Amino acid sequence: MSLNDYVKFLTQQAVIRMDQPKEERRTKKLARKVGKQPFTTQAFGMIPLGISLFWKKHKKKK
């Protein structure tokens, strides 16, 4: 892929995005956000959940 092809692709994507109404962009952004996992789960798996459960259990005992 040459530089010209890449610039053409970026220009097309920018034009497509600018042609969309603002509300449509917002709804797409919110839909992506809702479907996404929290960063800690995405990056570290179940370890943060295990630590938080342990911490809550430990606090309850005291």
Secondary structure as GFF3:
##gff-version 3
##sequence-region A 1 62
A	DSSP	alpha_helix	3	19	.	.	.	ID=ss1
A	DSSP	alpha_helix	22	35	.	.	.	ID=ss2
A	DSSP	alpha_helix	39	44	.	.	.	ID=ss3
A	DSSP	alpha_helix	47	61	.	.	.	ID=ss4
###
